[in-house]
Amino acid sequence: MFLGQMVDEMLSTVNIGNFGGGHAEETWRSFLSDAIGRSIAEQNSTGIAKGIEAAIRNYQTGQDL
C-alpha cells in the first residue's frame, strides 16, 4: 500500500499520456499506481523491510538506532 501511494504521488507530478484528464484519469491512475506498487513489492528490492525489521529488533532489545 505504501509503495502504491508513493508511485501515485510521483505519477501525479508527470504527464503520463493523453488520458484526457478529469476524474476518470485520477481513478485509473490510482489503479495503475497500485499495480506498479505491488510489482515493486513483489520484487523485494526496496530494502524497506530490512530497515523496519532492524528498527523493531533494536526497539525490542532497547538499543538506539
PDB file of N, CA, C and O in Angstrom:
ATOM      1  N   MET A   1       0.830  -1.173   0.000  1.00  0.00           N
ATOM      2  CA  MET A   1       0.000   0.000   0.000  1.00  0.00           C
ATOM      3  C   MET A   1       0.888   1.256   0.000  1.00  0.00           C
ATOM      4  O   MET A   1       0.622   2.208  -0.733  1.00  0.00           O
ATOM      5  N   PHE A   2       1.932   1.249   0.818  1.00  0.00           N
ATOM      6  CA  PHE A   2       2.841   2.385   0.903  1.00  0.00           C
ATOM      7  C   PHE A   2       3.478   2.678  -0.454  1.00  0.00           C
ATOM      8  O   PHE A   2       3.545   3.831  -0.879  1.00  0.00           O
ATOM      9  N   LEU A   3       3.943   1.636  -1.125  1.00  0.00           N
ATOM     10  CA  LEU A   3       4.591   1.835  -2.422  1.00  0.00           C
ATOM     11  C   LEU A   3       3.600   2.346  -3.455  1.00  0.00           C
ATOM     12  O   LEU A   3       3.955   3.176  -4.292  1.00  0.00           O
ATOM     13  N   GLY A   4       2.368   1.868  -3.410  1.00  0.00           N
ATOM     14  CA  GLY A   4       1.335   2.364  -4.319  1.00  0.00           C
ATOM     15  C   GLY A   4       1.082   3.844  -4.126  1.00  0.00           C
ATOM     16  O   GLY A   4       0.910   4.582  -5.096  1.00  0.00           O
ATOM     17  N   GLN A   5       1.060   4.279  -2.874  1.00  0.00           N
ATOM     18  CA  GLN A   5       0.857   5.702  -2.586  1.00  0.00           C
ATOM     19  C   GLN A   5       2.047   6.532  -3.052  1.00  0.00           C
ATOM     20  O   GLN A   5       1.876   7.639  -3.563  1.00  0.00           O
ATOM     21  N   MET A   6       3.253   5.994  -2.875  1.00  0.00           N
ATOM     22  CA  MET A   6       4.446   6.697  -3.354  1.00  0.00           C
ATOM     23  C   MET A   6       4.408   6.854  -4.870  1.00  0.00           C
ATOM     24  O   MET A   6       4.669   7.936  -5.396  1.00  0.00           O
ATOM     25  N   VAL A   7       4.084   5.778  -5.561  1.00  0.00           N
ATOM     26  CA  VAL A   7       4.016   5.819  -7.021  1.00  0.00           C
ATOM     27  C   VAL A   7       2.927   6.786  -7.469  1.00  0.00           C
ATOM     28  O   VAL A   7       3.120   7.531  -8.430  1.00  0.00           O
ATOM     29  N   ASP A   8       1.787   6.784  -6.785  1.00  0.00           N
ATOM     30  CA  ASP A   8       0.696   7.697  -7.133  1.00  0.00           C
ATOM     31  C   ASP A   8       1.145   9.151  -7.015  1.00  0.00           C
ATOM     32  O   ASP A   8       0.831   9.972  -7.876  1.00  0.00           O
ATOM     33  N   GLU A   9       1.872   9.464  -5.957  1.00  0.00           N
ATOM     34  CA  GLU A   9       2.387  10.835  -5.799  1.00  0.00           C
ATOM     35  C   GLU A   9       3.339  11.193  -6.931  1.00  0.00           C
ATOM     36  O   GLU A   9       3.307  12.311  -7.444  1.00  0.00           O
ATOM     37  N   MET A  10       4.185  10.247  -7.320  1.00  0.00           N
ATOM     38  CA  MET A  10       5.118  10.507  -8.416  1.00  0.00           C
ATOM     39  C   MET A  10       4.369  10.692  -9.731  1.00  0.00           C
ATOM     40  O   MET A  10       4.683  11.598 -10.502  1.00  0.00           O
ATOM     41  N   LEU A  11       3.382   9.839  -9.991  1.00  0.00           N
ATOM     42  CA  LEU A  11       2.634   9.945 -11.233  1.00  0.00           C
ATOM     43  C   LEU A  11       1.824  11.237 -11.313  1.00  0.00           C
ATOM     44  O   LEU A  11       1.568  11.745 -12.405  1.00  0.00           O
ATOM     45  N   SER A  12       1.425  11.761 -10.173  1.00  0.00           N
ATOM     46  CA  SER A  12       0.630  12.989 -10.190  1.00  0.00           C
ATOM     47  C   SER A  12       1.463  14.203 -10.601  1.00  0.00           C
ATOM     48  O   SER A  12       0.908  15.266 -10.882  1.00  0.00           O
ATOM     49  N   THR A  13       2.781  14.055 -10.639  1.00  0.00           N
ATOM     50  CA  THR A  13       3.637  15.186 -10.985  1.00  0.00           C
ATOM     51  C   THR A  13       4.150  15.134 -12.421  1.00  0.00           C
ATOM     52  O   THR A  13       4.854  16.046 -12.856  1.00  0.00           O
ATOM     53  N   VAL A  14       3.810  14.085 -13.159  1.00  0.00           N
ATOM     54  CA  VAL A  14       4.297  13.957 -14.535  1.00  0.00           C
ATOM     55  C   VAL A  14       3.129  13.766 -15.501  1.00  0.00           C
ATOM     56  O   VAL A  14       2.040  13.353 -15.105  1.00  0.00           O
ATOM     57  N   ASN A  15       3.372  14.069 -16.749  1.00  0.00           N
ATOM     58  CA  ASN A  15       2.384  13.836 -17.794  1.00  0.00           C
ATOM     59  C   ASN A  15       2.497  12.376 -18.215  1.00  0.00           C
ATOM     60  O   ASN A  15       3.522  11.967 -18.760  1.00  0.00           O
ATOM     61  N   ILE A  16       1.448  11.581 -17.966  1.00  0.00           N
ATOM     62  CA  ILE A  16       1.516  10.149 -18.271  1.00  0.00           C
ATOM     63  C   ILE A  16       0.753   9.800 -19.544  1.00  0.00           C
ATOM     64  O   ILE A  16       0.412   8.637 -19.762  1.00  0.00           O
ATOM     65  N   GLY A  17       0.488  10.774 -20.366  1.00  0.00           N
ATOM     66  CA  GLY A  17      -0.141  10.479 -21.649  1.00  0.00           C
ATOM     67  C   GLY A  17      -1.424  11.251 -21.866  1.00  0.00           C
ATOM     68  O   GLY A  17      -1.738  12.191 -21.136  1.00  0.00           O
ATOM     69  N   ASN A  18      -2.144  10.845 -22.862  1.00  0.00           N
ATOM     70  CA  ASN A  18      -3.369  11.532 -23.276  1.00  0.00           C
ATOM     71  C   ASN A  18      -4.613  10.832 -22.747  1.00  0.00           C
ATOM     72  O   ASN A  18      -5.456  10.399 -23.532  1.00  0.00           O
ATOM     73  N   PHE A  19      -4.738  10.719 -21.452  1.00  0.00           N
ATOM     74  CA  PHE A  19      -5.932  10.116 -20.872  1.00  0.00           C
ATOM     75  C   PHE A  19      -7.122  11.065 -20.909  1.00  0.00           C
ATOM     76  O   PHE A  19      -8.266  10.631 -20.779  1.00  0.00           O
ATOM     77  N   GLY A  20      -6.867  12.332 -21.082  1.00  0.00           N
ATOM     78  CA  GLY A  20      -7.952  13.292 -21.174  1.00  0.00           C
ATOM     79  C   GLY A  20      -8.223  14.061 -19.899  1.00  0.00           C
ATOM     80  O   GLY A  20      -9.024  14.996 -19.901  1.00  0.00           O
ATOM     81  N   GLY A  21      -7.574  13.688 -18.814  1.00  0.00           N
ATOM     82  CA  GLY A  21      -7.733  14.416 -17.560  1.00  0.00           C
ATOM     83  C   GLY A  21      -9.040  14.100 -16.863  1.00  0.00           C
ATOM     84  O   GLY A  21      -9.777  13.200 -17.268  1.00  0.00           O
ATOM     85  N   GLY A  22      -9.314  14.840 -15.826  1.00  0.00           N
ATOM     86  CA  GLY A  22     -10.563  14.700 -15.100  1.00  0.00           C
ATOM     87  C   GLY A  22     -10.569  13.578 -14.091  1.00  0.00           C
ATOM     88  O   GLY A  22      -9.536  12.986 -13.775  1.00  0.00           O
ATOM     89  N   HIS A  23     -11.766  13.300 -13.591  1.00  0.00           N
ATOM     90  CA  HIS A  23     -11.952  12.309 -12.534  1.00  0.00           C
ATOM     91  C   HIS A  23     -11.575  10.899 -12.996  1.00  0.00           C
ATOM     92  O   HIS A  23     -10.979  10.133 -12.238  1.00  0.00           O
ATOM     93  N   ALA A  24     -11.923  10.559 -14.235  1.00  0.00           N
ATOM     94  CA  ALA A  24     -11.621   9.210 -14.734  1.00  0.00           C
ATOM     95  C   ALA A  24     -10.119   8.963 -14.762  1.00  0.00           C
ATOM     96  O   ALA A  24      -9.660   7.880 -14.399  1.00  0.00           O
ATOM     97  N   GLU A  25      -9.353   9.959 -15.189  1.00  0.00           N
ATOM     98  CA  GLU A  25      -7.896   9.786 -15.223  1.00  0.00           C
ATOM     99  C   GLU A  25      -7.344   9.572 -13.825  1.00  0.00           C
ATOM    100  O   GLU A  25      -6.474   8.725 -13.622  1.00  0.00           O
ATOM    101  N   GLU A  26      -7.842  10.333 -12.861  1.00  0.00           N
ATOM    102  CA  GLU A  26      -7.388  10.177 -11.474  1.00  0.00           C
ATOM    103  C   GLU A  26      -7.697   8.772 -10.958  1.00  0.00           C
ATOM    104  O   GLU A  26      -6.876   8.165 -10.270  1.00  0.00           O
ATOM    105  N   THR A  27      -8.877   8.260 -11.291  1.00  0.00           N
ATOM    106  CA  THR A  27      -9.270   6.918 -10.851  1.00  0.00           C
ATOM    107  C   THR A  27      -8.362   5.863 -11.457  1.00  0.00           C
ATOM    108  O   THR A  27      -7.862   4.996 -10.740  1.00  0.00           O
ATOM    109  N   TRP A  28      -8.141   5.921 -12.758  1.00  0.00           N
ATOM    110  CA  TRP A  28      -7.303   4.927 -13.415  1.00  0.00           C
ATOM    111  C   TRP A  28      -5.853   5.064 -13.011  1.00  0.00           C
ATOM    112  O   TRP A  28      -5.129   4.070 -12.953  1.00  0.00           O
ATOM    113  N   ARG A  29      -5.411   6.292 -12.728  1.00  0.00           N
ATOM    114  CA  ARG A  29      -4.038   6.480 -12.263  1.00  0.00           C
ATOM    115  C   ARG A  29      -3.836   5.771 -10.934  1.00  0.00           C
ATOM    116  O   ARG A  29      -2.768   5.208 -10.696  1.00  0.00           O
ATOM    117  N   SER A  30      -4.840   5.787 -10.063  1.00  0.00           N
ATOM    118  CA  SER A  30      -4.696   5.102  -8.775  1.00  0.00           C
ATOM    119  C   SER A  30      -4.594   3.589  -8.970  1.00  0.00           C
ATOM    120  O   SER A  30      -3.840   2.928  -8.257  1.00  0.00           O
ATOM    121  N   PHE A  31      -5.350   3.028  -9.933  1.00  0.00           N
ATOM    122  CA  PHE A  31      -5.233   1.597 -10.233  1.00  0.00           C
ATOM    123  C   PHE A  31      -3.838   1.283 -10.763  1.00  0.00           C
ATOM    124  O   PHE A  31      -3.225   0.291 -10.367  1.00  0.00           O
ATOM    125  N   LEU A  32      -3.340   2.129 -11.659  1.00  0.00           N
ATOM    126  CA  LEU A  32      -2.001   1.949 -12.207  1.00  0.00           C
ATOM    127  C   LEU A  32      -0.958   2.031 -11.100  1.00  0.00           C
ATOM    128  O   LEU A  32      -0.034   1.219 -11.051  1.00  0.00           O
ATOM    129  N   SER A  33      -1.104   3.002 -10.222  1.00  0.00           N
ATOM    130  CA  SER A  33      -0.161   3.170  -9.106  1.00  0.00           C
ATOM    131  C   SER A  33      -0.148   1.947  -8.206  1.00  0.00           C
ATOM    132  O   SER A  33       0.918   1.485  -7.797  1.00  0.00           O
ATOM    133  N   ASP A  34      -1.327   1.419  -7.896  1.00  0.00           N
ATOM    134  CA  ASP A  34      -1.408   0.223  -7.061  1.00  0.00           C
ATOM    135  C   ASP A  34      -0.713  -0.963  -7.732  1.00  0.00           C
ATOM    136  O   ASP A  34       0.012  -1.714  -7.079  1.00  0.00           O
ATOM    137  N   ALA A  35      -0.937  -1.126  -9.030  1.00  0.00           N
ATOM    138  CA  ALA A  35      -0.325  -2.240  -9.751  1.00  0.00           C
ATOM    139  C   ALA A  35       1.195  -2.112  -9.768  1.00  0.00           C
ATOM    140  O   ALA A  35       1.904  -3.097  -9.564  1.00  0.00           O
ATOM    141  N   ILE A  36       1.691  -0.912 -10.007  1.00  0.00           N
ATOM    142  CA  ILE A  36       3.135  -0.697 -10.014  1.00  0.00           C
ATOM    143  C   ILE A  36       3.705  -0.930  -8.619  1.00  0.00           C
ATOM    144  O   ILE A  36       4.749  -1.564  -8.474  1.00  0.00           O
ATOM    145  N   GLY A  37       3.026  -0.422  -7.596  1.00  0.00           N
ATOM    146  CA  GLY A  37       3.467  -0.619  -6.213  1.00  0.00           C
ATOM    147  C   GLY A  37       3.530  -2.084  -5.836  1.00  0.00           C
ATOM    148  O   GLY A  37       4.483  -2.517  -5.188  1.00  0.00           O
ATOM    149  N   ARG A  38       2.519  -2.860  -6.237  1.00  0.00           N
ATOM    150  CA  ARG A  38       2.515  -4.306  -5.955  1.00  0.00           C
ATOM    151  C   ARG A  38       3.668  -5.005  -6.665  1.00  0.00           C
ATOM    152  O   ARG A  38       4.305  -5.901  -6.111  1.00  0.00           O
ATOM    153  N   SER A  39       3.925  -4.582  -7.897  1.00  0.00           N
ATOM    154  CA  SER A  39       5.025  -5.179  -8.656  1.00  0.00           C
ATOM    155  C   SER A  39       6.365  -4.909  -7.981  1.00  0.00           C
ATOM    156  O   SER A  39       7.210  -5.799  -7.887  1.00  0.00           O
ATOM    157  N   ILE A  40       6.553  -3.694  -7.517  1.00  0.00           N
ATOM    158  CA  ILE A  40       7.794  -3.345  -6.810  1.00  0.00           C
ATOM    159  C   ILE A  40       7.916  -4.174  -5.533  1.00  0.00           C
ATOM    160  O   ILE A  40       8.987  -4.697  -5.227  1.00  0.00           O
ATOM    161  N   ALA A  41       6.814  -4.291  -4.791  1.00  0.00           N
ATOM    162  CA  ALA A  41       6.832  -5.047  -3.534  1.00  0.00           C
ATOM    163  C   ALA A  41       7.151  -6.516  -3.770  1.00  0.00           C
ATOM    164  O   ALA A  41       7.874  -7.128  -2.984  1.00  0.00           O
ATOM    165  N   GLU A  42       6.619  -7.087  -4.845  1.00  0.00           N
ATOM    166  CA  GLU A  42       6.864  -8.499  -5.142  1.00  0.00           C
ATOM    167  C   GLU A  42       8.331  -8.775  -5.458  1.00  0.00           C
ATOM    168  O   GLU A  42       8.804  -9.898  -5.280  1.00  0.00           O
ATOM    169  N   GLN A  43       9.050  -7.762  -5.924  1.00  0.00           N
ATOM    170  CA  GLN A  43      10.461  -7.941  -6.266  1.00  0.00           C
ATOM    171  C   GLN A  43      11.375  -7.882  -5.041  1.00  0.00           C
ATOM    172  O   GLN A  43      12.553  -8.229  -5.126  1.00  0.00           O
ATOM    173  N   ASN A  44      10.830  -7.442  -3.900  1.00  0.00           N
ATOM    174  CA  ASN A  44      11.613  -7.338  -2.662  1.00  0.00           C
ATOM    175  C   ASN A  44      12.927  -6.587  -2.875  1.00  0.00           C
ATOM    176  O   ASN A  44      13.974  -7.003  -2.381  1.00  0.00           O
ATOM    177  N   SER A  45      12.864  -5.496  -3.602  1.00  0.00           N
ATOM    178  CA  SER A  45      14.097  -4.798  -3.963  1.00  0.00           C
ATOM    179  C   SER A  45      14.246  -3.416  -3.339  1.00  0.00           C
ATOM    180  O   SER A  45      15.207  -2.710  -3.642  1.00  0.00           O
ATOM    181  N   THR A  46      13.321  -3.018  -2.480  1.00  0.00           N
ATOM    182  CA  THR A  46      13.394  -1.672  -1.934  1.00  0.00           C
ATOM    183  C   THR A  46      14.266  -1.577  -0.684  1.00  0.00           C
ATOM    184  O   THR A  46      14.840  -0.522  -0.415  1.00  0.00           O
ATOM    185  N   GLY A  47      14.371  -2.654   0.075  1.00  0.00           N
ATOM    186  CA  GLY A  47      15.144  -2.627   1.306  1.00  0.00           C
ATOM    187  C   GLY A  47      14.359  -2.081   2.493  1.00  0.00           C
ATOM    188  O   GLY A  47      14.891  -1.977   3.598  1.00  0.00           O
ATOM    189  N   ILE A  48      13.103  -1.736   2.269  1.00  0.00           N
ATOM    190  CA  ILE A  48      12.282  -1.167   3.344  1.00  0.00           C
ATOM    191  C   ILE A  48      12.088  -2.182   4.462  1.00  0.00           C
ATOM    192  O   ILE A  48      12.200  -1.836   5.638  1.00  0.00           O
ATOM    193  N   ALA A  49      11.798  -3.429   4.107  1.00  0.00           N
ATOM    194  CA  ALA A  49      11.534  -4.456   5.119  1.00  0.00           C
ATOM    195  C   ALA A  49      12.734  -4.656   6.030  1.00  0.00           C
ATOM    196  O   ALA A  49      12.570  -4.800   7.241  1.00  0.00           O
ATOM    197  N   LYS A  50      13.940  -4.668   5.467  1.00  0.00           N
ATOM    198  CA  LYS A  50      15.142  -4.850   6.285  1.00  0.00           C
ATOM    199  C   LYS A  50      15.293  -3.726   7.299  1.00  0.00           C
ATOM    200  O   LYS A  50      15.642  -3.966   8.454  1.00  0.00           O
ATOM    201  N   GLY A  51      15.030  -2.513   6.866  1.00  0.00           N
ATOM    202  CA  GLY A  51      15.119  -1.371   7.776  1.00  0.00           C
ATOM    203  C   GLY A  51      14.097  -1.432   8.892  1.00  0.00           C
ATOM    204  O   GLY A  51      14.403  -1.124  10.044  1.00  0.00           O
ATOM    205  N   ILE A  52      12.880  -1.832   8.546  1.00  0.00           N
ATOM    206  CA  ILE A  52      11.822  -1.953   9.555  1.00  0.00           C
ATOM    207  C   ILE A  52      12.144  -3.079  10.529  1.00  0.00           C
ATOM    208  O   ILE A  52      11.974  -2.924  11.738  1.00  0.00           O
ATOM    209  N   GLU A  53      12.610  -4.211  10.006  1.00  0.00           N
ATOM    210  CA  GLU A  53      12.979  -5.332  10.872  1.00  0.00           C
ATOM    211  C   GLU A  53      14.091  -4.935  11.832  1.00  0.00           C
ATOM    212  O   GLU A  53      14.052  -5.299  13.007  1.00  0.00           O
ATOM    213  N   ALA A  54      15.082  -4.193  11.347  1.00  0.00           N
ATOM    214  CA  ALA A  54      16.184  -3.746  12.206  1.00  0.00           C
ATOM    215  C   ALA A  54      15.675  -2.788  13.276  1.00  0.00           C
ATOM    216  O   ALA A  54      16.102  -2.863  14.428  1.00  0.00           O
ATOM    217  N   ALA A  55      14.775  -1.899  12.910  1.00  0.00           N
ATOM    218  CA  ALA A  55      14.231  -0.949  13.878  1.00  0.00           C
ATOM    219  C   ALA A  55      13.425  -1.670  14.953  1.00  0.00           C
ATOM    220  O   ALA A  55      13.532  -1.333  16.132  1.00  0.00           O
ATOM    221  N   ILE A  56      12.625  -2.651  14.565  1.00  0.00           N
ATOM    222  CA  ILE A  56      11.839  -3.428  15.537  1.00  0.00           C
ATOM    223  C   ILE A  56      12.772  -4.212  16.457  1.00  0.00           C
ATOM    224  O   ILE A  56      12.579  -4.238  17.673  1.00  0.00           O
ATOM    225  N   ARG A  57      13.783  -4.849  15.871  1.00  0.00           N
ATOM    226  CA  ARG A  57      14.740  -5.615  16.666  1.00  0.00           C
ATOM    227  C   ARG A  57      15.443  -4.713  17.681  1.00  0.00           C
ATOM    228  O   ARG A  57      15.596  -5.080  18.846  1.00  0.00           O
ATOM    229  N   ASN A  58      15.870  -3.525  17.227  1.00  0.00           N
ATOM    230  CA  ASN A  58      16.537  -2.585  18.138  1.00  0.00           C
ATOM    231  C   ASN A  58      15.591  -2.102  19.221  1.00  0.00           C
ATOM    232  O   ASN A  58      15.997  -1.932  20.371  1.00  0.00           O
ATOM    233  N   TYR A  59      14.343  -1.882  18.870  1.00  0.00           N
ATOM    234  CA  TYR A  59      13.344  -1.444  19.852  1.00  0.00           C
ATOM    235  C   TYR A  59      13.125  -2.533  20.893  1.00  0.00           C
ATOM    236  O   TYR A  59      13.051  -2.250  22.089  1.00  0.00           O
ATOM    237  N   GLN A  60      13.022  -3.774  20.439  1.00  0.00           N
ATOM    238  CA  GLN A  60      12.794  -4.879  21.355  1.00  0.00           C
ATOM    239  C   GLN A  60      13.969  -5.104  22.307  1.00  0.00           C
ATOM    240  O   GLN A  60      13.774  -5.509  23.452  1.00  0.00           O
ATOM    241  N   THR A  61      15.172  -4.845  21.840  1.00  0.00           N
ATOM    242  CA  THR A  61      16.342  -5.060  22.692  1.00  0.00           C
ATOM    243  C   THR A  61      16.739  -3.797  23.447  1.00  0.00           C
ATOM    244  O   THR A  61      17.668  -3.812  24.254  1.00  0.00           O
ATOM    245  N   GLY A  62      16.029  -2.706  23.179  1.00  0.00           N
ATOM    246  CA  GLY A  62      16.321  -1.453  23.878  1.00  0.00           C
ATOM    247  C   GLY A  62      17.523  -0.694  23.363  1.00  0.00           C
ATOM    248  O   GLY A  62      18.031   0.194  24.049  1.00  0.00           O
ATOM    249  N   GLN A  63      17.991  -1.024  22.165  1.00  0.00           N
ATOM    250  CA  GLN A  63      19.130  -0.345  21.581  1.00  0.00           C
ATOM    251  C   GLN A  63      18.683   0.890  20.813  1.00  0.00           C
ATOM    252  O   GLN A  63      17.582   0.933  20.262  1.00  0.00           O
ATOM    253  N   ASP A  64      19.548   1.886  20.785  1.00  0.00           N
ATOM    254  CA  ASP A  64      19.297   3.066  19.971  1.00  0.00           C
ATOM    255  C   ASP A  64      19.636   2.758  18.520  1.00  0.00           C
ATOM    256  O   ASP A  64      20.483   1.913  18.230  1.00  0.00           O
ATOM    257  N   LEU A  65      18.964   3.453  17.620  1.00  0.00           N
ATOM    258  CA  LEU A  65      19.287   3.300  16.202  1.00  0.00           C
ATOM    259  C   LEU A  65      20.493   4.097  15.950  1.00  0.00           C
ATOM    260  O   LEU A  65      20.979   4.140  14.820  1.00  0.00           O
TER     261      LEU A  65
END
